[in-house]
């Protein structure tokens, strides 16, 4: 899988959930991925819940 295919997969997977932002980090972000690399992402959503309430 290349970076463009990865982007399409991530966007299509999260599109229905309407995230504010999706952030890619780790080896894929740095261009250092290999066949054993996992994909590290952060998905940011808007919410009215306080941070501590979301931890439950």
Helices and strands as residue ranges (DSSP letters): H 3-14, G 15-17, E 21-25, H 27-30, E 40-44, H 51-54
